């Protein structure tokens, strides 16, 4: 599902070259819950951003669902994210003036979908994360854990095959964080979605099928 082949990422700051990723090769098969762990600054989020197409490698190749992204233009990445990828971040990125239902519906509206398709998919996504009873509450009326579950429902609503989650429990208490990780575990086990999680949490990583250990821009091993 996700394959990185000798991927490097460098940033040039004036006369200084900062190496964020060094010759990273890894695979996350379809339906696997994979985690990336390592100290701050080791390249975890950079790797996730490259898989999401939010940044491009300096060298190497990223293959998603059997498709090489090496020569993708912005429009091709936009289509791929729209059709294949759901993203969840540490900050929830909900629109305050909208209800939970409306926040989840937003990706479908942006694709031009309306009517029964939107109503059905939003209901299914909210049901998956256990928030149907809170569908018409605005984000300010929801707890942090509930807001993150709305963000996950929004990431699910277009039925992506790949979920990318960057420190999704970072702003949550341990109970809410555990519920969010449990939900991501369920997506992999019950719905066959591939999940790639960036986390500092040993407890969160224990839920993963495979943990890729990173340090200094490299993948040092698996556990």
SEVEXVO-953987 format. One record per residue: y, z, x of N, C-alpha, C in turn. Coordinates in nm, 2 decimals. Example, Ala and Ser with C-alpha at 12.3 -4.5 7.8 and 13.67 -1.06 7.14 Angstrom:
BEGIN
-0.57 / 0.78 / 1.32 / -0.45 / 0.78 / 1.23 / -0.33 / 0.78 / 1.32 .
-0.22 / 0.71 / 1.28 / -0.11 / 0.71 / 1.37 / 0.00 / 0.79 / 1.29 .
END
This chain:
BEGIN
-0.12 / 0.00 / 0.08 / 0.00 / 0.00 / 0.00 / 0.13 / 0.00 / 0.09 .
0.13 / 0.09 / 0.19 / 0.24 / 0.10 / 0.28 / 0.19 / 0.09 / 0.42 .
0.24 / 0.00 / 0.50 / 0.19 / -0.02 / 0.64 / 0.31 / -0.04 / 0.73 .
0.32 / 0.04 / 0.83 / 0.42 / 0.02 / 0.93 / 0.35 / -0.02 / 1.06 .
0.40 / -0.12 / 1.12 / 0.33 / -0.18 / 1.24 / 0.43 / -0.18 / 1.36 .
0.42 / -0.08 / 1.45 / 0.51 / -0.08 / 1.57 / 0.65 / -0.08 / 1.53 .
0.69 / 0.00 / 1.44 / 0.83 / 0.00 / 1.39 / 0.92 / 0.09 / 1.48 .
1.03 / 0.03 / 1.52 / 1.14 / 0.11 / 1.60 / 1.27 / 0.10 / 1.52 .
1.35 / 0.20 / 1.54 / 1.48 / 0.20 / 1.48 / 1.58 / 0.26 / 1.58 .
1.68 / 0.18 / 1.61 / 1.79 / 0.23 / 1.70 / 1.92 / 0.22 / 1.64 .
2.01 / 0.32 / 1.67 / 2.15 / 0.31 / 1.62 / 2.24 / 0.31 / 1.74 .
2.34 / 0.22 / 1.74 / 2.43 / 0.21 / 1.85 / 2.56 / 0.28 / 1.81 .
2.60 / 0.38 / 1.89 / 2.72 / 0.46 / 1.87 / 2.81 / 0.44 / 1.99 .
2.90 / 0.35 / 1.99 / 2.98 / 0.32 / 2.11 / 2.89 / 0.26 / 2.22 .
2.89 / 0.33 / 2.33 / 2.80 / 0.28 / 2.44 / 2.67 / 0.35 / 2.44 .
2.64 / 0.44 / 2.34 / 2.52 / 0.52 / 2.33 / 2.42 / 0.46 / 2.24 .
2.30 / 0.45 / 2.28 / 2.19 / 0.40 / 2.19 / 2.11 / 0.52 / 2.15 .
2.10 / 0.55 / 2.02 / 2.02 / 0.66 / 1.96 / 1.89 / 0.60 / 1.91 .
1.78 / 0.65 / 1.96 / 1.65 / 0.60 / 1.91 / 1.60 / 0.70 / 1.80 .
1.59 / 0.65 / 1.68 / 1.55 / 0.73 / 1.57 / 1.40 / 0.72 / 1.55 .
1.34 / 0.61 / 1.57 / 1.20 / 0.59 / 1.55 / 1.15 / 0.51 / 1.67 .
1.03 / 0.55 / 1.73 / 0.98 / 0.49 / 1.85 / 0.83 / 0.44 / 1.82 .
0.82 / 0.31 / 1.80 / 0.69 / 0.25 / 1.79 / 0.59 / 0.32 / 1.69 .
0.64 / 0.33 / 1.57 / 0.57 / 0.40 / 1.46 / 0.47 / 0.31 / 1.40 .
0.34 / 0.34 / 1.39 / 0.24 / 0.27 / 1.32 / 0.17 / 0.37 / 1.23 .
0.16 / 0.34 / 1.10 / 0.09 / 0.43 / 1.01 / 0.06 / 0.35 / 0.88 .
-0.04 / 0.40 / 0.80 / -0.07 / 0.34 / 0.68 / -0.09 / 0.44 / 0.57 .
-0.04 / 0.41 / 0.45 / -0.06 / 0.50 / 0.33 / -0.13 / 0.41 / 0.23 .
-0.26 / 0.43 / 0.21 / -0.34 / 0.34 / 0.12 / -0.29 / 0.36 / -0.03 .
-0.33 / 0.27 / -0.11 / -0.30 / 0.28 / -0.25 / -0.36 / 0.40 / -0.31 .
-0.27 / 0.48 / -0.39 / -0.32 / 0.60 / -0.46 / -0.32 / 0.72 / -0.37 .
-0.28 / 0.71 / -0.25 / -0.28 / 0.83 / -0.16 / -0.15 / 0.91 / -0.17 .
-0.16 / 1.04 / -0.16 / -0.05 / 1.13 / -0.15 / -0.03 / 1.16 / 0.00 .
0.06 / 1.09 / 0.06 / 0.09 / 1.12 / 0.20 / 0.22 / 1.20 / 0.22 .
0.22 / 1.28 / 0.33 / 0.34 / 1.36 / 0.36 / 0.38 / 1.33 / 0.50 .
0.51 / 1.34 / 0.53 / 0.57 / 1.33 / 0.66 / 0.63 / 1.47 / 0.69 .
0.58 / 1.53 / 0.80 / 0.63 / 1.66 / 0.84 / 0.68 / 1.66 / 0.99 .
0.78 / 1.74 / 1.02 / 0.83 / 1.75 / 1.15 / 0.96 / 1.82 / 1.15 .
1.02 / 1.86 / 1.27 / 1.15 / 1.92 / 1.27 / 1.26 / 1.83 / 1.23 .
1.37 / 1.89 / 1.20 / 1.49 / 1.82 / 1.16 / 1.53 / 1.72 / 1.27 .
1.56 / 1.60 / 1.23 / 1.60 / 1.50 / 1.33 / 1.49 / 1.42 / 1.40 .
1.37 / 1.44 / 1.35 / 1.25 / 1.38 / 1.41 / 1.23 / 1.23 / 1.36 .
1.30 / 1.19 / 1.25 / 1.29 / 1.06 / 1.20 / 1.23 / 1.04 / 1.07 .
1.19 / 1.15 / 1.00 / 1.12 / 1.15 / 0.87 / 1.20 / 1.07 / 0.77 .
1.33 / 1.11 / 0.75 / 1.41 / 1.04 / 0.65 / 1.44 / 0.90 / 0.69 .
1.46 / 0.87 / 0.81 / 1.48 / 0.74 / 0.86 / 1.36 / 0.65 / 0.82 .
1.24 / 0.70 / 0.85 / 1.12 / 0.62 / 0.81 / 1.12 / 0.59 / 0.66 .
1.15 / 0.69 / 0.58 / 1.15 / 0.67 / 0.44 / 1.25 / 0.57 / 0.39 .
1.37 / 0.58 / 0.45 / 1.48 / 0.48 / 0.42 / 1.44 / 0.34 / 0.46 .
1.36 / 0.32 / 0.57 / 1.32 / 0.19 / 0.60 / 1.21 / 0.14 / 0.50 .
1.12 / 0.22 / 0.46 / 1.02 / 0.18 / 0.36 / 1.09 / 0.14 / 0.23 .
1.20 / 0.21 / 0.20 / 1.28 / 0.19 / 0.07 / 1.37 / 0.07 / 0.08 .
1.38 / 0.01 / 0.20 / 1.48 / -0.10 / 0.22 / 1.62 / -0.06 / 0.22 .
1.65 / 0.07 / 0.24 / 1.79 / 0.12 / 0.25 / 1.84 / 0.10 / 0.39 .
1.76 / 0.07 / 0.48 / 1.79 / 0.04 / 0.62 / 1.69 / -0.06 / 0.67 .
1.71 / -0.12 / 0.79 / 1.62 / -0.22 / 0.84 / 1.57 / -0.18 / 0.98 .
1.45 / -0.21 / 1.01 / 1.40 / -0.17 / 1.15 / 1.47 / -0.26 / 1.26 .
1.48 / -0.20 / 1.37 / 1.53 / -0.28 / 1.49 / 1.42 / -0.37 / 1.53 .
1.29 / -0.33 / 1.52 / 1.18 / -0.41 / 1.56 / 1.06 / -0.36 / 1.48 .
0.95 / -0.44 / 1.48 / 0.83 / -0.40 / 1.41 / 0.83 / -0.46 / 1.26 .
0.73 / -0.43 / 1.19 / 0.71 / -0.48 / 1.06 / 0.67 / -0.38 / 0.96 .
0.72 / -0.39 / 0.84 / 0.68 / -0.30 / 0.72 / 0.62 / -0.39 / 0.62 .
0.50 / -0.35 / 0.57 / 0.43 / -0.43 / 0.47 / 0.41 / -0.34 / 0.35 .
0.46 / -0.39 / 0.23 / 0.44 / -0.31 / 0.11 / 0.36 / -0.39 / 0.01 .
0.25 / -0.33 / -0.04 / 0.17 / -0.40 / -0.14 / 0.13 / -0.54 / -0.09 .
0.10 / -0.55 / 0.04 / 0.05 / -0.67 / 0.10 / 0.16 / -0.77 / 0.13 .
0.28 / -0.74 / 0.11 / 0.40 / -0.83 / 0.14 / 0.47 / -0.78 / 0.26 .
0.49 / -0.87 / 0.36 / 0.57 / -0.84 / 0.47 / 0.72 / -0.84 / 0.43 .
0.80 / -0.74 / 0.47 / 0.94 / -0.73 / 0.43 / 1.03 / -0.77 / 0.55 .
0.97 / -0.83 / 0.65 / 1.04 / -0.86 / 0.78 / 1.16 / -0.94 / 0.76 .
1.15 / -1.04 / 0.67 / 1.27 / -1.13 / 0.66 / 1.33 / -1.12 / 0.52 .
1.32 / -1.01 / 0.45 / 1.37 / -0.99 / 0.32 / 1.53 / -0.99 / 0.33 .
1.59 / -1.06 / 0.23 / 1.73 / -1.05 / 0.21 / 1.76 / -0.93 / 0.11 .
1.89 / -0.90 / 0.09 / 1.92 / -0.79 / 0.01 / 1.87 / -0.81 / -0.14 .
1.88 / -0.93 / -0.19 / 1.83 / -0.96 / -0.32 / 1.68 / -0.93 / -0.34 .
1.60 / -0.97 / -0.23 / 1.46 / -0.95 / -0.24 / 1.43 / -0.80 / -0.23 .
1.50 / -0.72 / -0.15 / 1.48 / -0.58 / -0.15 / 1.52 / -0.51 / -0.28 .
1.63 / -0.56 / -0.34 / 1.67 / -0.51 / -0.48 / 1.56 / -0.53 / -0.58 .
1.50 / -0.65 / -0.58 / 1.39 / -0.68 / -0.67 / 1.27 / -0.59 / -0.64 .
1.24 / -0.57 / -0.52 / 1.12 / -0.49 / -0.48 / 1.14 / -0.35 / -0.52 .
1.26 / -0.29 / -0.50 / 1.28 / -0.15 / -0.55 / 1.28 / -0.14 / -0.70 .
1.33 / -0.24 / -0.76 / 1.33 / -0.24 / -0.91 / 1.19 / -0.25 / -0.97 .
1.10 / -0.32 / -0.90 / 0.97 / -0.35 / -0.96 / 0.86 / -0.25 / -0.90 .
0.87 / -0.21 / -0.78 / 0.76 / -0.15 / -0.71 / 0.79 / 0.00 / -0.67 .
0.91 / 0.04 / -0.65 / 0.95 / 0.16 / -0.58 / 1.02 / 0.26 / -0.67 .
0.98 / 0.38 / -0.68 / 1.06 / 0.49 / -0.74 / 1.10 / 0.59 / -0.64 .
1.23 / 0.63 / -0.64 / 1.28 / 0.72 / -0.53 / 1.33 / 0.85 / -0.59 .
1.30 / 0.96 / -0.52 / 1.34 / 1.10 / -0.56 / 1.40 / 1.16 / -0.44 .
1.51 / 1.22 / -0.45 / 1.58 / 1.28 / -0.34 / 1.60 / 1.43 / -0.36 .
1.65 / 1.50 / -0.25 / 1.68 / 1.64 / -0.26 / 1.79 / 1.67 / -0.36 .
1.89 / 1.59 / -0.36 / 2.00 / 1.60 / -0.46 / 1.96 / 1.51 / -0.58 .
1.98 / 1.56 / -0.70 / 1.91 / 1.50 / -0.81 / 1.98 / 1.36 / -0.86 .
2.11 / 1.35 / -0.82 / 2.18 / 1.22 / -0.85 / 2.17 / 1.19 / -1.00 .
2.18 / 1.29 / -1.09 / 2.19 / 1.27 / -1.23 / 2.34 / 1.24 / -1.27 .
2.36 / 1.16 / -1.37 / 2.50 / 1.14 / -1.42 / 2.53 / 1.25 / -1.52 .
2.63 / 1.34 / -1.48 / 2.66 / 1.46 / -1.56 / 2.68 / 1.43 / -1.71 .
2.75 / 1.33 / -1.74 / 2.79 / 1.30 / -1.88 / 2.68 / 1.25 / -1.97 .
2.56 / 1.22 / -1.91 / 2.45 / 1.16 / -1.99 / 2.35 / 1.27 / -2.01 .
2.27 / 1.25 / -2.12 / 2.16 / 1.34 / -2.15 / 2.04 / 1.31 / -2.06 .
1.94 / 1.39 / -2.06 / 1.82 / 1.37 / -1.98 / 1.76 / 1.23 / -2.02 .
1.76 / 1.21 / -2.15 / 1.70 / 1.08 / -2.20 / 1.78 / 0.96 / -2.15 .
1.91 / 0.97 / -2.15 / 2.00 / 0.86 / -2.11 / 1.99 / 0.84 / -1.96 .
1.98 / 0.95 / -1.88 / 1.96 / 0.93 / -1.74 / 1.83 / 0.86 / -1.70 .
1.72 / 0.89 / -1.78 / 1.59 / 0.83 / -1.75 / 1.60 / 0.68 / -1.79 .
1.67 / 0.65 / -1.90 / 1.68 / 0.52 / -1.95 / 1.76 / 0.43 / -1.87 .
1.85 / 0.48 / -1.78 / 1.95 / 0.40 / -1.71 / 1.89 / 0.29 / -1.63 .
1.78 / 0.31 / -1.55 / 1.72 / 0.20 / -1.47 / 1.68 / 0.08 / -1.56 .
1.63 / 0.11 / -1.68 / 1.59 / 0.00 / -1.77 / 1.71 / -0.07 / -1.83 .
1.81 / 0.01 / -1.86 / 1.93 / -0.06 / -1.92 / 1.99 / -0.15 / -1.81 .
1.99 / -0.11 / -1.68 / 2.04 / -0.19 / -1.58 / 1.97 / -0.32 / -1.56 .
1.84 / -0.32 / -1.60 / 1.76 / -0.44 / -1.59 / 1.78 / -0.52 / -1.71 .
1.86 / -0.48 / -1.81 / 1.88 / -0.55 / -1.93 / 1.78 / -0.53 / -2.04 .
1.70 / -0.42 / -2.03 / 1.60 / -0.40 / -2.13 / 1.66 / -0.31 / -2.24 .
1.62 / -0.33 / -2.36 / 1.68 / -0.25 / -2.48 / 1.56 / -0.23 / -2.58 .
1.60 / -0.15 / -2.68 / 1.51 / -0.14 / -2.80 / 1.39 / -0.06 / -2.77 .
1.28 / -0.10 / -2.83 / 1.15 / -0.03 / -2.84 / 1.09 / -0.01 / -2.70 .
1.11 / -0.11 / -2.61 / 1.06 / -0.09 / -2.47 / 1.12 / 0.03 / -2.41 .
1.25 / 0.04 / -2.42 / 1.32 / 0.15 / -2.35 / 1.28 / 0.29 / -2.42 .
1.27 / 0.29 / -2.55 / 1.24 / 0.42 / -2.62 / 1.10 / 0.46 / -2.58 .
1.00 / 0.37 / -2.57 / 0.87 / 0.40 / -2.54 / 0.85 / 0.45 / -2.40 .
0.91 / 0.38 / -2.31 / 0.90 / 0.41 / -2.16 / 0.97 / 0.54 / -2.13 .
1.08 / 0.57 / -2.19 / 1.15 / 0.69 / -2.16 / 1.07 / 0.81 / -2.22 .
1.02 / 0.79 / -2.34 / 0.94 / 0.90 / -2.40 / 0.82 / 0.93 / -2.32 .
0.75 / 0.82 / -2.27 / 0.63 / 0.84 / -2.18 / 0.67 / 0.92 / -2.05 .
0.78 / 0.88 / -1.99 / 0.82 / 0.94 / -1.86 / 0.86 / 1.08 / -1.88 .
0.93 / 1.12 / -1.98 / 0.97 / 1.25 / -2.01 / 0.85 / 1.34 / -2.05 .
0.75 / 1.28 / -2.12 / 0.63 / 1.35 / -2.15 / 0.55 / 1.38 / -2.02 .
0.54 / 1.28 / -1.93 / 0.47 / 1.30 / -1.81 / 0.52 / 1.42 / -1.73 .
0.66 / 1.44 / -1.73 / 0.71 / 1.55 / -1.65 / 0.74 / 1.68 / -1.74 .
0.69 / 1.67 / -1.86 / 0.70 / 1.79 / -1.95 / 0.83 / 1.82 / -2.00 .
0.92 / 1.72 / -2.02 / 1.06 / 1.75 / -2.06 / 1.10 / 1.69 / -2.19 .
1.00 / 1.64 / -2.27 / 1.04 / 1.59 / -2.40 / 1.13 / 1.68 / -2.48 .
1.10 / 1.81 / -2.49 / 1.19 / 1.90 / -2.57 / 1.33 / 1.91 / -2.52 .
1.35 / 1.87 / -2.40 / 1.49 / 1.88 / -2.34 / 1.56 / 1.75 / -2.33 .
1.50 / 1.65 / -2.39 / 1.55 / 1.51 / -2.38 / 1.70 / 1.49 / -2.41 .
1.75 / 1.57 / -2.50 / 1.89 / 1.54 / -2.54 / 1.99 / 1.65 / -2.49 .
1.94 / 1.72 / -2.38 / 2.03 / 1.81 / -2.31 / 2.10 / 1.74 / -2.20 .
2.22 / 1.77 / -2.17 / 2.29 / 1.71 / -2.05 / 2.25 / 1.79 / -1.93 .
2.27 / 1.73 / -1.81 / 2.22 / 1.79 / -1.69 / 2.27 / 1.93 / -1.66 .
2.40 / 1.95 / -1.71 / 2.46 / 2.09 / -1.69 / 2.38 / 2.19 / -1.77 .
2.31 / 2.15 / -1.87 / 2.23 / 2.25 / -1.95 / 2.09 / 2.26 / -1.90 .
2.05 / 2.20 / -1.79 / 1.92 / 2.21 / -1.74 / 1.91 / 2.29 / -1.61 .
1.80 / 2.36 / -1.59 / 1.78 / 2.43 / -1.46 / 1.76 / 2.33 / -1.35 .
1.77 / 2.38 / -1.22 / 1.75 / 2.29 / -1.11 / 1.61 / 2.22 / -1.11 .
1.51 / 2.30 / -1.15 / 1.38 / 2.24 / -1.16 / 1.37 / 2.13 / -1.27 .
1.43 / 2.16 / -1.38 / 1.43 / 2.06 / -1.49 / 1.51 / 1.93 / -1.45 .
1.62 / 1.95 / -1.37 / 1.70 / 1.83 / -1.33 / 1.61 / 1.75 / -1.23 .
1.54 / 1.81 / -1.15 / 1.45 / 1.74 / -1.05 / 1.34 / 1.66 / -1.13 .
1.29 / 1.73 / -1.23 / 1.19 / 1.66 / -1.32 / 1.25 / 1.54 / -1.39 .
1.37 / 1.55 / -1.43 / 1.44 / 1.43 / -1.49 / 1.45 / 1.32 / -1.39 .
1.49 / 1.36 / -1.27 / 1.50 / 1.26 / -1.16 / 1.36 / 1.19 / -1.13 .
1.26 / 1.27 / -1.14 / 1.12 / 1.21 / -1.12 / 1.09 / 1.12 / -1.24 .
1.12 / 1.16 / -1.36 / 1.10 / 1.08 / -1.48 / 1.18 / 0.94 / -1.47 .
1.30 / 0.95 / -1.42 / 1.38 / 0.83 / -1.40 / 1.31 / 0.74 / -1.29 .
1.26 / 0.80 / -1.19 / 1.19 / 0.72 / -1.09 / 1.06 / 0.66 / -1.14 .
1.00 / 0.72 / -1.25 / 0.88 / 0.67 / -1.30 / 0.90 / 0.56 / -1.41 .
1.02 / 0.56 / -1.47 / 1.03 / 0.49 / -1.60 / 1.00 / 0.34 / -1.59 .
1.02 / 0.28 / -1.47 / 0.99 / 0.13 / -1.46 / 0.84 / 0.11 / -1.40 .
0.77 / 0.22 / -1.41 / 0.62 / 0.22 / -1.37 / 0.60 / 0.17 / -1.23 .
0.66 / 0.23 / -1.13 / 0.65 / 0.18 / -0.99 / 0.51 / 0.22 / -0.94 .
0.46 / 0.14 / -0.84 / 0.33 / 0.17 / -0.77 / 0.35 / 0.27 / -0.66 .
0.48 / 0.28 / -0.61 / 0.51 / 0.36 / -0.49 / 0.62 / 0.46 / -0.53 .
0.60 / 0.59 / -0.50 / 0.70 / 0.69 / -0.52 / 0.74 / 0.74 / -0.38 .
0.87 / 0.74 / -0.34 / 0.92 / 0.79 / -0.22 / 1.00 / 0.91 / -0.25 .
0.97 / 1.03 / -0.19 / 1.03 / 1.15 / -0.22 / 1.08 / 1.22 / -0.09 .
1.21 / 1.23 / -0.08 / 1.27 / 1.29 / 0.04 / 1.32 / 1.43 / 0.01 .
1.25 / 1.53 / 0.06 / 1.28 / 1.67 / 0.04 / 1.31 / 1.71 / -0.10 .
1.22 / 1.67 / -0.20 / 1.26 / 1.69 / -0.34 / 1.26 / 1.83 / -0.38 .
1.21 / 1.93 / -0.30 / 1.22 / 2.07 / -0.34 / 1.32 / 2.14 / -0.26 .
1.41 / 2.07 / -0.18 / 1.50 / 2.14 / -0.09 / 1.60 / 2.22 / -0.16 .
1.64 / 2.19 / -0.29 / 1.74 / 2.26 / -0.36 / 1.68 / 2.35 / -0.47 .
1.55 / 2.37 / -0.46 / 1.48 / 2.45 / -0.57 / 1.42 / 2.58 / -0.52 .
1.40 / 2.67 / -0.61 / 1.33 / 2.80 / -0.58 / 1.18 / 2.77 / -0.56 .
1.11 / 2.86 / -0.51 / 0.97 / 2.83 / -0.48 / 0.88 / 2.80 / -0.60 .
0.91 / 2.86 / -0.71 / 0.83 / 2.83 / -0.83 / 0.86 / 2.69 / -0.88 .
0.99 / 2.65 / -0.89 / 1.03 / 2.52 / -0.94 / 0.98 / 2.41 / -0.84 .
0.99 / 2.45 / -0.71 / 0.95 / 2.35 / -0.61 / 0.80 / 2.33 / -0.61 .
0.72 / 2.43 / -0.64 / 0.58 / 2.42 / -0.65 / 0.54 / 2.33 / -0.77 .
0.62 / 2.34 / -0.88 / 0.59 / 2.26 / -1.00 / 0.62 / 2.11 / -0.97 .
0.73 / 2.09 / -0.90 / 0.76 / 1.95 / -0.86 / 0.65 / 1.89 / -0.77 .
0.61 / 1.96 / -0.67 / 0.50 / 1.91 / -0.59 / 0.37 / 1.89 / -0.66 .
0.34 / 1.98 / -0.75 / 0.23 / 1.96 / -0.84 / 0.23 / 1.84 / -0.92 .
0.35 / 1.81 / -0.97 / 0.37 / 1.69 / -1.05 / 0.35 / 1.56 / -0.97 .
0.40 / 1.56 / -0.84 / 0.38 / 1.45 / -0.76 / 0.23 / 1.43 / -0.72 .
0.16 / 1.55 / -0.71 / 0.02 / 1.54 / -0.69 / -0.06 / 1.48 / -0.81 .
-0.01 / 1.51 / -0.93 / -0.07 / 1.46 / -1.05 / -0.05 / 1.30 / -1.06 .
0.07 / 1.26 / -1.02 / 0.09 / 1.11 / -1.02 / -0.01 / 1.04 / -0.94 .
-0.04 / 1.09 / -0.82 / -0.14 / 1.03 / -0.74 / -0.28 / 1.04 / -0.79 .
-0.32 / 1.16 / -0.84 / -0.45 / 1.18 / -0.89 / -0.48 / 1.11 / -1.02 .
-0.39 / 1.12 / -1.11 / -0.42 / 1.07 / -1.25 / -0.37 / 0.93 / -1.28 .
-0.27 / 0.89 / -1.21 / -0.21 / 0.76 / -1.24 / -0.22 / 0.66 / -1.13 .
-0.28 / 0.70 / -1.02 / -0.31 / 0.61 / -0.91 / -0.19 / 0.56 / -0.83 .
-0.07 / 0.63 / -0.85 / 0.05 / 0.59 / -0.78 / 0.04 / 0.64 / -0.63 .
0.09 / 0.56 / -0.54 / 0.10 / 0.60 / -0.40 / 0.23 / 0.69 / -0.39 .
0.22 / 0.80 / -0.32 / 0.33 / 0.89 / -0.30 / 0.35 / 0.91 / -0.15 .
0.47 / 0.90 / -0.10 / 0.51 / 0.93 / 0.04 / 0.62 / 1.04 / 0.03 .
0.59 / 1.16 / 0.08 / 0.67 / 1.27 / 0.07 / 0.72 / 1.31 / 0.21 .
0.86 / 1.33 / 0.22 / 0.92 / 1.40 / 0.34 / 0.94 / 1.54 / 0.30 .
0.89 / 1.63 / 0.39 / 0.91 / 1.78 / 0.36 / 0.91 / 1.86 / 0.48 .
0.98 / 1.97 / 0.48 / 0.97 / 2.08 / 0.58 / 0.87 / 2.18 / 0.54 .
0.82 / 2.18 / 0.42 / 0.75 / 2.29 / 0.36 / 0.60 / 2.27 / 0.39 .
0.54 / 2.37 / 0.45 / 0.39 / 2.37 / 0.48 / 0.32 / 2.38 / 0.34 .
0.37 / 2.46 / 0.25 / 0.31 / 2.47 / 0.12 / 0.31 / 2.34 / 0.05 .
0.42 / 2.27 / 0.05 / 0.42 / 2.13 / -0.02 / 0.33 / 2.04 / 0.05 .
0.32 / 2.04 / 0.18 / 0.24 / 1.95 / 0.26 / 0.09 / 1.97 / 0.23 .
0.05 / 2.10 / 0.20 / -0.09 / 2.13 / 0.17 / -0.14 / 2.05 / 0.05 .
-0.05 / 2.01 / -0.04 / -0.09 / 1.93 / -0.16 / -0.12 / 1.79 / -0.13 .
-0.08 / 1.74 / -0.01 / -0.10 / 1.60 / 0.03 / -0.24 / 1.57 / 0.07 .
-0.28 / 1.45 / 0.05 / -0.41 / 1.40 / 0.10 / -0.41 / 1.39 / 0.26 .
-0.30 / 1.35 / 0.31 / -0.29 / 1.33 / 0.46 / -0.15 / 1.37 / 0.50 .
-0.13 / 1.44 / 0.61 / 0.00 / 1.48 / 0.66 / 0.02 / 1.41 / 0.79 .
0.12 / 1.33 / 0.80 / 0.16 / 1.26 / 0.93 / 0.26 / 1.35 / 1.00 .
0.23 / 1.40 / 1.12 / 0.31 / 1.49 / 1.20 / 0.40 / 1.41 / 1.29 .
0.53 / 1.43 / 1.27 / 0.63 / 1.36 / 1.35 / 0.71 / 1.45 / 1.45 .
0.75 / 1.39 / 1.56 / 0.83 / 1.46 / 1.66 / 0.90 / 1.35 / 1.74 .
1.03 / 1.37 / 1.76 / 1.11 / 1.28 / 1.85 / 1.09 / 1.13 / 1.81 .
1.09 / 1.10 / 1.68 / 1.09 / 0.97 / 1.64 / 0.95 / 0.90 / 1.64 .
0.85 / 0.98 / 1.67 / 0.71 / 0.93 / 1.68 / 0.62 / 1.00 / 1.58 .
0.51 / 0.93 / 1.54 / 0.41 / 1.00 / 1.47 / 0.30 / 1.05 / 1.57 .
0.29 / 1.18 / 1.58 / 0.20 / 1.24 / 1.68 / 0.06 / 1.25 / 1.64 .
0.03 / 1.25 / 1.51 / -0.10 / 1.27 / 1.46 / -0.11 / 1.29 / 1.31 .
-0.23 / 1.32 / 1.26 / -0.25 / 1.35 / 1.12 / -0.32 / 1.48 / 1.10 .
-0.30 / 1.54 / 0.99 / -0.38 / 1.66 / 0.95 / -0.42 / 1.65 / 0.81 .
END
